[in-house]
Amino acid sequence: MNSHTVEDVRAIHDLPITTLIFRAQEVHHLHQDPSGVQACALKSIKTGSCPEDCKYCPQSAHYETFVASETLLDTETILRDARLARDAGATRFCMGAAWSKIPEGAQFESVLDTVSVVNDMGMEVCCTFGMLEENQAVRLREAGCSVYNHNLDTSREFYSEIITTRSYDDRMETLSNVRKAGMEVCCGGILGMGESKKDRLGLLAELANLNPQPESVPINALVPVEGTPLENNEKVDGIAFVRVVATARILMPKAMVRLSAGRTDMSEELQTLCFLAGANSIFLGDKLLTTPNPDKDEDSVLLEKLGLRNIHPDEARSAQGRKVEASVSAA
């Protein structure tokens, strides 16, 4: 059982940046293929009218934003996007729906059908549909969903400043149900919501103390959206963002650390620093659910420039195994 305290995390996070990135590089090279980056795609399959009051989210029914409410997309419409994502190089297809919790009935049955077909395409299937009961998690896994995303967003202490309609423990319960069903956990947070450095350290400690640790850790930079309570927040400092990426890599060596929302505001140099700090996954496509994302051609050019290559998740896992075995043999 991991038991990282906020002060433990601070001791890593506050290292001189050169030492911090060196430490992150050591961990990355030991546990994973440092030249590999997994490309994912994220599709909103049911947009808007969410009853939750997350202050960062343009899909919340509590705020007036540019997002128009849409009903659940049919399977064939979703599959067209999944095929396009696969053809563009994505090996994981993530589906998100603006629900507080996944609804039983026809909508859930439709989702299960979609998951099954996307899984049959050979893509890793990730879903994020809000809170999840244990029996629902089992049905999703049986349909072919291998990963469930449910972010903690921030520290336990700051959480109520951002969300009041569901508790931190509600989120923890969903993560527990995902584990019990045999799915992998994708869980991360958002920087730039007005949190303190201590809150960022607290989030990292919470993630690192999950048992087992998340297989995927998305790190998001807030994209302020007009109409939300956080519309006037300043962009998160780039070096502060890199420090969180590097600390996440050191604390969670086997996780895929995913550069998620906010990349459109990042220079090539800042994204490169994130890769140096241990990030090894990005999202393709012109938007992430409802917010902008870099063009896939821009991503291809950057990865080629850096000598990085797109890898399948199975390849990443086998690389982890080889690195760890080699380390044990050398010892």
C-alpha positions as CSV (number, residue, x, y, z in Angstrom):
1,M,0.0,0.0,0.0
2,N,1.4,3.4,-1.0
3,S,1.4,6.1,1.6
4,H,2.8,9.2,0.0
5,T,2.3,12.4,2.1
6,V,2.0,15.9,0.7
7,E,5.5,16.6,2.1
8,D,6.9,13.5,0.4
9,V,5.5,14.7,-2.9
10,R,6.8,18.3,-2.2
11,A,10.3,16.9,-1.8
12,I,10.2,15.6,-5.3
13,H,8.2,18.4,-6.9
14,D,10.5,21.2,-5.6
15,L,13.8,19.7,-6.8
16,P,15.8,22.0,-9.1
17,I,14.2,21.5,-12.5
18,T,17.3,20.0,-14.0
19,T,17.4,17.3,-11.2
20,L,13.6,16.8,-11.3
21,I,13.6,16.1,-15.1
22,F,16.7,13.9,-14.7
23,R,15.0,11.9,-12.1
24,A,11.9,11.6,-14.2
25,Q,14.0,10.5,-17.2
26,E,15.6,7.8,-15.1
27,V,12.2,6.4,-14.1
28,H,10.8,6.7,-17.6
29,H,13.8,4.9,-19.2
30,L,13.7,2.2,-16.5
31,H,10.0,1.3,-16.8
32,Q,8.9,2.3,-20.3
33,D,10.0,2.9,-23.9
34,P,11.1,6.5,-23.7
35,S,10.7,6.9,-27.5
36,G,7.1,5.8,-27.5
37,V,4.0,8.0,-27.4
38,Q,0.4,6.6,-27.4
39,A,-2.1,8.5,-29.5
40,C,-5.7,8.5,-28.3
41,A,-8.9,10.0,-29.5
42,L,-11.7,11.4,-27.4
43,K,-15.3,11.6,-28.7
44,S,-18.3,13.3,-26.9
45,I,-21.1,10.8,-27.6
46,K,-23.7,12.8,-25.5
47,T,-23.1,16.5,-25.1
48,G,-24.4,19.1,-22.7
49,S,-27.2,19.4,-20.0
50,C,-25.1,17.7,-17.4
51,P,-26.6,18.2,-13.9
52,E,-23.2,18.5,-12.2
53,D,-21.9,22.0,-11.4
54,C,-18.2,21.5,-12.2
55,K,-17.0,25.1,-12.5
56,Y,-14.6,24.4,-15.4
57,C,-17.1,22.5,-17.6
58,P,-19.0,24.1,-20.5
59,Q,-21.3,21.1,-20.6
60,S,-22.8,21.8,-17.2
61,A,-26.5,22.7,-17.2
62,H,-25.8,25.3,-14.5
63,Y,-24.0,27.7,-16.9
64,E,-24.8,29.3,-20.2
65,T,-22.0,28.5,-22.7
66,F,-21.5,27.9,-26.4
67,V,-22.3,24.2,-25.9
68,A,-25.6,23.1,-27.3
69,S,-27.3,20.1,-25.7
70,E,-27.3,16.9,-27.8
71,T,-28.8,13.5,-27.3
72,L,-26.8,10.3,-27.3
73,L,-25.3,9.6,-30.7
74,D,-26.2,6.3,-32.4
75,T,-23.6,3.6,-32.8
76,E,-22.9,4.1,-36.5
77,T,-22.2,7.8,-36.1
78,I,-19.8,7.0,-33.3
79,L,-18.1,4.3,-35.3
80,R,-17.4,6.7,-38.2
81,D,-15.4,8.8,-35.8
82,A,-13.7,5.7,-34.4
83,R,-12.6,4.6,-37.9
84,L,-11.3,8.0,-38.7
85,A,-9.3,8.1,-35.4
86,R,-7.9,4.6,-36.0
87,D,-6.9,5.7,-39.6
88,A,-5.2,8.8,-38.1
89,G,-3.1,6.6,-35.8
90,A,-5.1,6.5,-32.6
91,T,-4.9,3.1,-30.7
92,R,-7.3,4.1,-27.9
93,F,-10.8,5.4,-28.5
94,C,-12.3,7.3,-25.6
95,M,-16.0,8.0,-25.4
96,G,-17.4,10.6,-23.0
97,A,-21.0,11.4,-22.1
98,A,-22.3,14.3,-20.1
99,W,-24.0,12.3,-17.4
100,S,-23.9,12.6,-13.6
101,K,-24.1,8.8,-13.6
102,I,-24.6,6.3,-16.3
103,P,-28.4,5.8,-16.9
104,E,-30.0,2.3,-17.0
105,G,-32.2,1.4,-19.9
106,A,-32.0,1.9,-23.7
107,Q,-29.2,4.5,-23.5
108,F,-26.9,2.1,-21.6
109,E,-27.7,-0.7,-23.9
110,S,-26.8,1.5,-26.9
111,V,-23.5,2.3,-25.2
112,L,-22.8,-1.3,-24.6
113,D,-23.4,-2.1,-28.2
114,T,-21.1,0.7,-29.3
115,V,-18.3,-0.4,-26.9
116,S,-18.5,-3.9,-28.3
117,V,-18.1,-2.9,-31.9
118,V,-15.2,-0.5,-31.2
119,N,-13.5,-3.2,-29.3
120,D,-13.9,-5.5,-32.3
121,M,-12.1,-2.9,-34.4
122,G,-8.9,-3.7,-32.4
123,M,-8.9,-0.4,-30.5
124,E,-8.5,0.0,-26.8
125,V,-11.8,1.3,-25.5
126,C,-12.0,3.9,-22.7
127,C,-15.2,5.4,-21.4
128,T,-16.1,8.3,-19.1
129,F,-19.8,8.5,-18.2
130,G,-19.7,9.8,-14.7
131,M,-20.5,7.8,-11.6
132,L,-20.7,4.0,-12.0
133,E,-22.3,1.2,-10.0
134,E,-20.3,-2.0,-9.7
135,N,-22.8,-4.0,-11.8
136,Q,-22.6,-1.4,-14.5
137,A,-18.8,-1.5,-14.5
138,V,-19.0,-5.3,-14.9
139,R,-21.3,-4.9,-17.9
140,L,-19.1,-2.4,-19.5
141,R,-16.0,-4.6,-19.1
142,E,-17.9,-7.6,-20.5
143,A,-18.9,-5.5,-23.5
144,G,-15.2,-4.7,-24.2
145,C,-14.4,-1.5,-22.3
146,S,-10.9,-2.0,-20.9
147,V,-10.4,1.4,-19.3
148,Y,-12.7,3.8,-17.4
149,N,-11.8,7.5,-16.9
150,H,-12.9,9.2,-13.7
151,N,-10.7,12.2,-12.7
152,L,-10.2,13.4,-9.2
153,D,-9.6,16.9,-10.7
154,T,-7.8,18.4,-7.7
155,S,-7.0,17.9,-4.0
156,R,-9.6,16.7,-1.5
157,E,-9.3,20.1,0.3
158,F,-9.9,22.3,-2.8
159,Y,-12.5,20.0,-4.4
160,S,-15.6,21.6,-2.9
161,E,-14.5,25.0,-4.4
162,I,-14.9,23.5,-7.8
163,I,-17.8,20.9,-7.5
164,T,-20.6,20.6,-5.0
165,T,-23.0,18.2,-6.7
166,R,-20.8,15.1,-6.1
167,S,-18.3,14.4,-3.4
168,Y,-14.7,13.3,-3.5
169,D,-15.7,10.0,-1.9
170,D,-18.3,9.5,-4.6
171,R,-15.4,9.6,-7.1
172,M,-13.4,7.2,-5.0
173,E,-16.3,4.8,-4.9
174,T,-16.6,4.8,-8.7
175,L,-12.8,4.2,-9.0
176,S,-13.2,1.2,-6.6
177,N,-16.1,-0.2,-8.7
178,V,-14.0,0.1,-11.8
179,R,-11.2,-1.9,-10.2
180,K,-13.6,-4.6,-8.9
181,A,-14.9,-5.1,-12.4
182,G,-11.4,-5.7,-13.7
183,M,-11.0,-2.5,-15.8
184,E,-8.0,-0.2,-15.8
185,V,-8.2,3.2,-14.2
186,C,-7.6,6.4,-16.0
187,C,-7.5,9.2,-13.4
188,G,-5.9,12.6,-13.3
189,G,-6.6,16.3,-12.7
190,I,-6.8,19.8,-14.0
191,L,-4.3,22.6,-13.3
192,G,-5.2,26.3,-13.4
193,M,-8.5,26.2,-11.6
194,G,-7.3,28.6,-8.8
195,E,-5.7,25.8,-6.7
196,S,-2.6,26.3,-4.7
197,K,0.7,24.4,-5.2
198,K,-0.3,22.4,-2.1
199,D,-3.5,21.4,-3.8
200,R,-1.5,20.1,-6.8
201,L,0.7,18.2,-4.4
202,G,-2.3,16.8,-2.7
203,L,-3.8,15.6,-6.0
204,L,-0.6,13.8,-6.9
205,A,-0.5,12.2,-3.5
206,E,-4.1,11.0,-3.8
207,L,-3.3,9.5,-7.3
208,A,-0.1,7.9,-6.2
209,N,-1.8,6.4,-3.1
210,L,-4.5,4.6,-5.1
211,N,-4.0,0.9,-4.8
212,P,-3.2,-0.2,-7.5
213,Q,-2.0,3.0,-9.0
214,P,-3.8,4.3,-12.2
215,E,-2.6,2.9,-15.5
216,S,-3.4,6.3,-17.1
217,V,-2.9,9.7,-15.6
218,P,-4.2,12.6,-17.7
219,I,-2.8,16.0,-16.8
220,N,-5.0,18.8,-18.1
221,A,-4.4,22.6,-18.3
222,L,-7.7,24.5,-17.8
223,V,-9.2,25.9,-20.9
224,P,-11.3,28.8,-19.6
225,V,-14.7,28.9,-21.3
226,E,-16.9,31.9,-21.5
227,G,-20.0,31.4,-19.3
228,T,-18.3,29.2,-16.8
229,P,-17.2,30.5,-13.3
230,L,-13.6,30.0,-14.3
231,E,-13.8,31.9,-17.6
232,N,-11.3,34.6,-16.4
233,N,-8.7,32.3,-14.9
234,E,-5.2,32.9,-16.1
235,K,-3.4,30.2,-18.1
236,V,-1.4,27.8,-15.9
237,D,2.4,28.6,-15.8
238,G,4.3,26.3,-18.2
239,I,7.1,25.4,-15.8
240,A,4.6,24.6,-13.1
241,F,2.8,22.3,-15.5
242,V,6.1,20.5,-16.3
243,R,6.9,20.0,-12.6
244,V,3.5,18.2,-12.1
245,V,4.2,16.0,-15.2
246,A,7.6,15.1,-13.9
247,T,6.4,14.4,-10.4
248,A,3.6,12.2,-11.7
249,R,6.1,10.2,-13.7
250,I,8.4,9.7,-10.7
251,L,5.5,8.7,-8.4
252,M,3.7,6.5,-10.9
253,P,6.4,4.8,-13.0
254,K,4.2,2.5,-15.0
255,A,1.4,4.9,-15.8
256,M,0.8,6.4,-19.2
257,V,1.0,10.2,-18.3
258,R,-1.2,11.8,-20.8
259,L,-1.0,15.4,-22.1
260,S,-4.7,16.3,-22.3
261,A,-6.6,19.5,-22.5
262,G,-4.8,22.8,-23.0
263,R,-2.2,21.7,-25.6
264,T,-3.4,24.3,-28.1
265,D,-1.9,27.0,-25.8
266,M,1.4,25.1,-25.4
267,S,4.4,25.9,-27.7
268,E,6.4,23.0,-29.2
269,E,9.1,23.7,-26.7
270,L,6.7,23.4,-23.7
271,Q,5.3,20.2,-25.1
272,T,8.9,18.9,-25.6
273,L,9.7,19.7,-22.0
274,C,6.6,17.7,-21.0
275,F,7.9,14.7,-23.0
276,L,11.3,15.1,-21.4
277,A,9.5,15.1,-18.0
278,G,7.9,11.7,-18.8
279,A,4.7,12.4,-20.6
280,N,4.0,9.6,-23.1
281,S,0.5,10.0,-24.5
282,I,-1.5,12.7,-26.4
283,F,-5.0,13.0,-27.8
284,L,-5.5,13.4,-31.5
285,G,-8.4,15.3,-33.1
286,D,-9.5,18.9,-33.5
287,K,-11.2,19.0,-30.0
288,L,-11.3,17.2,-26.7
289,L,-15.1,16.7,-26.0
290,T,-15.9,20.4,-26.5
291,T,-12.6,22.3,-26.2
292,P,-9.9,22.9,-28.9
293,N,-7.0,20.5,-29.6
294,P,-4.0,20.7,-32.0
295,D,-4.4,19.4,-35.5
296,K,-3.2,15.8,-36.0
297,D,-0.8,17.0,-38.7
298,E,0.8,19.4,-36.2
299,D,1.2,16.5,-33.8
300,S,2.7,14.3,-36.5
301,V,5.3,17.0,-37.4
302,L,6.2,17.5,-33.8
303,L,6.6,13.8,-33.0
304,E,8.7,13.3,-36.1
305,K,10.9,16.3,-35.2
306,L,11.5,14.9,-31.8
307,G,12.2,11.4,-33.0
308,L,9.2,10.0,-31.1
309,R,6.9,7.3,-32.4
310,N,3.3,6.2,-32.0
311,I,3.0,3.0,-30.0
312,H,0.2,0.6,-29.3
313,P,-0.6,0.1,-25.6
314,D,0.3,-3.6,-25.8
315,E,3.8,-2.5,-27.0
316,A,4.1,-0.1,-24.1
317,R,3.2,-2.8,-21.6
318,S,5.6,-5.3,-23.1
319,A,8.3,-2.6,-23.0
320,Q,7.6,-2.1,-19.3
321,G,8.0,-5.8,-18.6
322,R,11.3,-6.0,-20.5
323,K,12.7,-2.9,-18.7
324,V,11.7,-4.2,-15.2
325,E,13.1,-7.7,-16.0
326,A,16.4,-6.3,-17.2
327,S,16.6,-4.2,-14.1
328,V,16.1,-7.2,-11.8
329,S,18.6,-9.3,-13.8
330,A,21.2,-6.5,-13.5
331,A,20.7,-6.3,-9.8
